[in-house]
């Protein structure tokens, strides 16, 4: 029987272990986790009637991988969509006040977020030819070329802040937003590409007799924790918690050495923990590979959840929340109105919000003590929303190793990593450090990786 060791019990490791049940049904799969629970950054904390997501707040249906995983686990009937108002109403904190993001193309004509010159540059993107320059572009460079300076400073910054908490001048458009880059390459225009994709989705929805609700966010009434608990419960062998890994050795097979005296033999080893944990594990094996992995930067994030009596926040608009573009250098990256997005996030008569702090340009905020951090959140909520009351609940989660940043050169780094891995058959790298930071990316890559591992074992006869 072939033996597979997966290091890391986050969504990437657990989804991979689950998918390996079909891709490598005869293999013995063991998941090692240095912490005391599964889930990694995806987890729901429950306290005083509040449900706080300490990582992602939900997942989108723009890719099918996570929805399909939920259905395969028998959780389809437990899924809940985000509220319609949260899908329609999103805001920026810009020029000292909340301003609505245009929900429809026609709203671009009246938005105060752009001047008439900026609007013209954006709306004429449809007619602008693609660049003949093959050099890699940052998100900001791409946005300036396609739609102008204002769009780069407002919308591209906001998009980058909301998803990556990163700097649009440093992030690679091809690595961080590959779909956007592909739309230009295929259709000659991002707007034309989005319109074509929307037509295709409508066509597919009509064929299935469905009504299209593009880009909806999903979760569970009991929070995203439900998915991680279900994945853990459906593994053939429970994860081994408190099992830190020091290094791996390659002989005829693989030897995994733990922090203590524990060792595990394997035919295949998969590292799905964050890149800063992967690098030292492979450093004795291949220093060049370790250096490439450790060169992937991460931002630092603090999640500050606050609960209020509903009567203390009477003038907050319905919607998802707001983003403060990073170029504004505010103490908060943004605020999500969690109890307006999903039900049961707060006790009756209360609301729950999550403030995200830190990011690439304000990493220092994560080191502030709890009192200062909570004070900064309260001050920003006063400025943006007019809230002056004290919260009745708060919960703070810091992530010193937050979201991986796909800076310029990321794709070339991945190519070099793949070249090094060719020397070590049976060693695989996963997690969100490489091919996408969102839950959908992790579950999609888990399927791809399971197929590759299954193929590797089949080609060598699956012998242990």
C-alpha positions in Angstrom: 0.0 0.0 0.0 1.3 3.4 -1.0 1.7 6.0 1.8 1.1 9.7 1.4 2.0 12.3 4.0 0.3 15.7 3.8 1.8 18.5 6.0 -0.8 21.0 6.9 -4.5 20.6 7.9 -5.8 23.8 6.4 -8.4 23.8 3.6 -5.7 22.8 1.0 -4.5 19.8 2.9 -7.9 18.5 4.0 -9.5 19.0 0.6 -6.5 17.2 -1.0 -6.8 14.3 1.5 -10.5 14.0 0.7 -9.9 14.1 -3.1 -7.2 11.4 -2.8 -9.8 8.9 -1.7 -10.9 8.8 -5.3 -7.6 9.6 -7.1 -5.5 7.2 -5.0 -8.1 4.9 -3.3 -5.6 2.3 -2.2 -3.2 4.8 -0.6 -2.8 5.4 3.1 -3.1 9.1 3.7 -1.8 10.8 6.8 -2.3 14.5 7.5 0.2 16.1 9.9 -0.7 19.4 11.6 1.5 21.4 14.0 -1.5 23.1 15.6 -4.3 21.7 17.8 -7.1 21.9 15.3 -7.8 21.6 11.6 -8.8 24.6 9.4 -5.7 26.8 9.5 -6.9 30.4 8.9 -10.5 29.2 8.0 -12.4 28.9 11.3 -15.4 30.2 13.1 -15.1 31.4 16.7 -18.4 31.5 18.7 -18.7 33.6 21.8 -21.6 35.4 23.5 -24.0 34.6 20.7 -21.6 36.1 18.0 -20.1 34.0 15.2 -16.7 35.4 14.1 -14.9 34.2 11.0 -11.2 34.7 11.8 -10.2 34.3 8.2 -12.2 34.3 5.0 -15.8 35.4 5.4 -17.2 33.1 2.7 -16.5 31.9 -0.8 -17.7 32.9 -4.2 -19.4 30.7 -6.8 -17.3 32.1 -9.7 -15.5 28.7 -9.6 -17.3 25.5 -8.9 -14.7 23.7 -6.9 -15.8 24.7 -3.3 -19.5 24.4 -4.0 -18.9 20.9 -5.5 -16.8 19.9 -2.5 -19.6 20.9 -0.2 -22.1 18.9 -2.2 -19.8 15.9 -2.3 -19.6 16.0 1.4 -23.4 16.1 1.7 -23.5 19.7 2.8 -25.4 21.1 -0.2 -28.6 21.7 1.7 -26.8 23.5 4.5 -25.3 26.2 2.2 -26.6 29.7 2.5 -26.1 32.6 0.1 -25.1 36.1 1.1 -27.9 38.6 1.2 -29.0 40.3 -2.0 -28.2 43.7 -0.5 -24.7 42.7 0.3 -24.2 41.6 -3.3 -25.5 44.9 -4.7 -24.3 47.5 -2.1 -20.6 47.9 -1.6 -18.7 51.1 -0.6 -15.4 52.8 -0.6 -14.2 55.1 2.2 -12.9 57.8 -0.1 -12.3 61.5 0.4 -13.4 61.3 4.0 -16.8 59.6 3.5 -18.5 56.4 2.3 -19.2 56.4 -1.4 -21.1 53.6 -3.2 -19.2 51.4 -5.7 -21.1 51.3 -9.0 -23.2 48.2 -9.1 -24.1 48.4 -12.8 -22.2 49.8 -15.8 -24.7 52.7 -16.1 -23.8 53.8 -12.6 -20.3 54.6 -13.8 -21.7 57.7 -15.5 -22.8 59.2 -12.2 -20.3 57.9 -9.7 -18.4 60.7 -7.9 -15.4 58.3 -7.6 -14.2 59.3 -11.0 -13.9 62.6 -12.9 -15.5 62.8 -16.4 -12.0 62.3 -17.8 -11.6 59.2 -15.7 -15.0 57.9 -16.7 -14.2 58.5 -20.4 -10.9 56.5 -20.0 -12.7 53.6 -18.4 -15.7 53.4 -20.7 -13.5 53.6 -23.8 -11.4 50.6 -22.6 -13.7 48.6 -24.8 -12.1 50.1 -27.9 -8.5 50.2 -26.7 -6.2 47.7 -28.4 -4.2 45.3 -26.4 -0.5 46.0 -25.7 2.2 44.5 -28.0 4.6 44.7 -25.0 5.1 41.2 -23.6 6.7 42.5 -20.4 5.1 41.5 -17.1 2.9 44.2 -15.7 1.8 45.1 -12.1 -1.9 45.4 -11.4 -1.5 49.2 -11.3 0.4 49.3 -14.6 -2.2 47.1 -16.3 -5.1 49.3 -14.9 -3.4 52.5 -16.0 -2.8 51.2 -19.5 -6.3 49.8 -20.0 -8.4 52.4 -18.2 -6.3 55.3 -16.9 -4.7 56.6 -13.8 -7.9 57.3 -11.8 -9.2 53.7 -12.3 -5.8 52.4 -11.1 -5.9 54.6 -8.0 -9.5 53.9 -7.1 -10.8 50.7 -8.4 -7.6 48.7 -8.9 -6.3 49.7 -5.5 -9.7 48.8 -3.9 -9.8 45.4 -5.6 -6.2 44.6 -4.6 -6.8 45.8 -1.0 -10.1 43.8 -0.7 -8.6 40.5 -2.0 -4.9 40.5 -1.3 -4.3 43.3 1.2 -1.4 44.1 -1.1 0.2 46.9 -3.1 -1.1 47.1 -6.7 2.3 48.6 -7.8 4.0 45.3 -6.7 1.5 42.6 -7.4 1.6 40.9 -10.8 -1.6 41.1 -12.8 -0.9 37.7 -14.4 -0.3 36.0 -11.1 -2.8 37.8 -8.8 -5.6 38.3 -11.3 -5.0 35.8 -14.1 -8.6 35.9 -15.3 -8.4 39.6 -16.0 -5.2 39.3 -17.9 -6.7 36.3 -19.9 -9.8 38.4 -20.8 -7.6 41.0 -22.5 -5.5 38.3 -24.2 -8.5 36.5 -25.5 -10.9 39.3 -26.3 -8.7 42.3 -26.7 -10.5 44.2 -24.0 -11.3 43.4 -20.3 -14.9 44.9 -20.7 -15.5 42.9 -23.9 -14.2 39.8 -22.1 -16.5 40.3 -19.1 -19.5 40.8 -21.4 -18.7 37.6 -23.3 -18.2 35.6 -20.1 -21.6 36.9 -18.8 -23.3 35.9 -22.0 -21.8 32.4 -21.7 -22.9 32.1 -18.0 -26.4 33.2 -18.9 -26.5 30.6 -21.8 -25.3 27.8 -19.5 -27.8 28.9 -16.8 -30.7 28.9 -19.3 -29.7 25.4 -20.4 -30.0 24.2 -16.8 -33.2 26.1 -16.2 -31.6 28.3 -13.6 -31.7 32.0 -12.9 -28.2 33.5 -13.0 -27.0 35.1 -9.8 -23.4 35.9 -10.7 -20.7 36.2 -8.1 -22.7 35.2 -5.1 -20.9 34.5 -1.8 -21.7 31.4 0.2 -21.3 30.0 3.7 -23.1 28.0 6.3 -25.5 29.1 9.0 -23.0 27.8 11.5 -20.0 29.4 9.7 -17.2 28.1 7.5 -16.1 26.0 10.3 -18.8 23.5 9.2 -16.9 22.7 6.0 -13.6 22.1 7.8 -15.2 19.9 10.4 -16.9 17.9 7.7 -13.7 17.4 5.8 -11.9 16.3 8.9 -14.7 13.8 9.8 -14.7 12.3 6.3 -11.0 11.4 6.3 -10.1 7.8 6.5 -7.5 8.5 9.2 -7.9 11.6 11.5 -5.2 14.3 11.3 -2.3 14.0 13.7 -2.3 17.2 15.7 0.7 18.7 17.4 2.9 17.2 14.8 5.4 19.8 13.6 7.7 18.7 10.8 11.4 19.6 10.9 12.6 18.2 7.6 12.2 15.6 4.9 14.7 13.2 3.5 14.8 11.5 0.1 16.1 8.0 -0.2 14.3 5.2 -2.0 11.2 6.8 -0.7 10.6 9.7 1.7 11.3 10.1 5.4 9.4 12.8 7.3 11.1 13.8 10.6 8.9 15.5 13.2 9.9 18.0 15.9 10.5 15.2 18.4 11.5 11.7 17.7 8.5 10.9 15.5 9.2 9.8 11.9 6.9 8.8 9.0 7.8 6.9 5.9 6.1 7.8 2.7 6.0 7.3 -1.0 4.8 10.8 -1.6 5.0 14.0 0.5 2.8 17.1 0.0 3.5 20.4 1.8 0.4 22.5 2.0 1.4 24.6 5.0 2.4 28.3 4.4 5.5 28.9 2.4 7.5 30.2 5.5 6.9 26.8 7.0 7.6 24.8 3.8 11.0 26.4 3.2 12.8 25.1 6.3 11.3 21.7 5.8 13.1 21.4 2.4 16.2 23.4 3.2 18.4 20.3 4.0 17.1 18.6 0.9 17.6 21.5 -1.5 18.7 24.9 -0.4 18.0 26.5 -3.8 14.4 25.2 -3.6 14.0 26.5 0.0 15.3 29.9 -1.1 12.7 30.2 -3.9 9.9 29.2 -1.5 11.0 31.5 1.3 11.2 34.4 -1.2 7.4 34.4 -1.5 6.4 37.4 0.7 3.3 37.5 3.0 1.5 40.5 4.4 0.3 40.8 8.0 -3.3 41.0 8.9 -5.3 41.7 12.1 -9.0 40.8 12.2 -10.9 42.9 14.7 -14.6 41.8 15.2 -16.9 44.2 17.0 -20.5 43.8 18.1 -22.9 46.6 18.7 -26.5 47.0 19.8 -28.5 47.7 16.7 -30.0 50.8 18.2 -26.5 52.2 18.6 -25.8 52.0 14.8 -29.0 53.3 13.2 -27.6 55.1 10.2 -25.4 52.4 8.6 -26.5 51.5 5.1 -27.5 48.0 4.0 -24.7 46.2 2.2 -21.5 44.2 2.3 -19.2 46.8 3.9 -16.5 49.2 2.7 -12.9 49.2 1.6 -10.3 52.0 2.2 -7.8 51.8 -0.7 -4.3 51.3 0.6 -3.0 54.5 -1.0 -5.2 56.4 1.6 -2.9 54.9 4.3 -5.8 54.5 6.8 -5.5 52.3 9.9 -8.2 50.0 8.5 -8.2 48.2 5.1 -12.0 47.9 5.3 -15.0 46.7 7.3 -17.4 43.9 6.6 -20.9 44.1 7.9 -21.1 40.4 8.7 -24.5 40.2 10.2 -25.9 42.0 7.1 -24.2 39.4 4.9 -25.2 36.2 6.6 -27.8 35.4 9.2 -27.1 34.3 12.8 -23.8 36.1 13.0 -25.0 38.2 16.0 -27.6 37.8 18.7 -31.0 39.3 18.2 -31.0 43.1 18.4 -27.2 43.3 17.7 -24.9 43.6 14.7 -21.5 42.1 14.0 -18.8 43.8 11.9 -15.2 42.8 11.0 -12.5 45.3 10.6 -9.4 44.2 8.7 -6.2 46.0 9.6 -2.6 45.9 8.4 -1.9 44.7 4.9 1.3 45.3 2.9 1.6 49.0 3.5 0.5 49.1 7.1 2.1 46.0 8.6 3.0 48.0 11.8 -0.7 48.1 12.8 -0.7 44.4 13.5 1.8 44.9 16.4 -0.3 47.4 18.2 -1.6 46.2 21.5 -5.3 45.3 21.8 -6.3 48.6 23.4 -4.7 50.7 20.7 -6.0 48.4 17.9 -9.5 48.5 19.2 -9.3 52.3 19.6 -8.2 52.7 16.0 -11.1 50.6 14.8 -13.6 52.7 16.9 -12.1 56.0 15.5 -12.4 54.8 11.9 -16.0 53.6 12.5 -16.8 57.1 13.9 -15.3 58.8 10.8 -16.8 56.4 8.2 -20.2 55.5 9.8 -20.8 58.0 12.6 -20.7 55.3 15.3 -19.9 56.8 18.7 -21.2 54.0 21.0 -18.9 51.5 22.7 -19.0 48.0 21.2 -20.6 45.3 23.5 -18.3 42.6 22.1 -15.0 42.3 20.4 -12.6 39.6 19.2 -9.1 40.1 17.9 -7.2 37.7 15.7 -3.7 38.5 14.4 -2.1 36.8 11.4 1.6 37.6 11.4 1.8 35.4 8.3 -1.3 36.5 6.4 -1.9 36.4 2.7 0.8 35.5 0.2 1.7 38.3 -2.1 2.2 37.4 -5.8 4.7 40.1 -6.6 6.2 40.7 -10.1 8.3 37.7 -11.0 6.0 35.2 -9.2 5.3 33.2 -12.3 9.0 32.9 -13.1 9.6 31.8 -9.5 7.0 29.1 -9.9 8.8 27.9 -13.0 12.0 27.6 -11.1 10.3 25.8 -8.3 8.8 23.3 -10.7 12.3 22.7 -12.3 13.8 21.9 -8.8 10.9 19.6 -8.0 11.8 17.4 -11.0 14.7 16.1 -9.1 12.5 14.8 -6.3 9.8 12.5 -7.6 7.0 12.2 -5.0 7.5 15.7 -3.5 4.6 18.0 -4.2 3.9 21.6 -3.0 0.4 23.0 -2.4 -1.5 25.6 -0.5 -2.3 29.2 -1.4 1.3 30.4 -1.8 1.4 29.4 -5.5 -1.7 29.4 -7.7 -4.3 31.5 -6.0 -5.1 32.9 -2.5 -8.8 32.3 -2.2 -10.7 29.2 -0.9 -11.8 28.4 -4.5 -8.2 28.4 -5.6 -7.2 26.1 -2.8 -10.0 23.6 -3.4 -9.4 23.7 -7.2 -5.7 23.1 -6.7 -6.5 20.2 -4.3 -8.3 18.5 -7.2 -5.5 19.1 -9.6 -2.9 17.9 -7.1 -4.8 14.8 -6.2 -4.8 13.9 -9.9 -1.1 14.4 -10.2 -0.4 12.4 -7.1 -2.7 9.6 -8.3 -0.9 9.6 -11.6 2.5 9.5 -9.9 1.6 6.5 -7.8 0.0 4.7 -10.7 3.1 5.1 -12.9 5.3 3.7 -10.2 2.9 0.8 -9.5 1.7 2.2 -6.2 4.2 0.1 -4.3 5.0 1.0 -0.7 
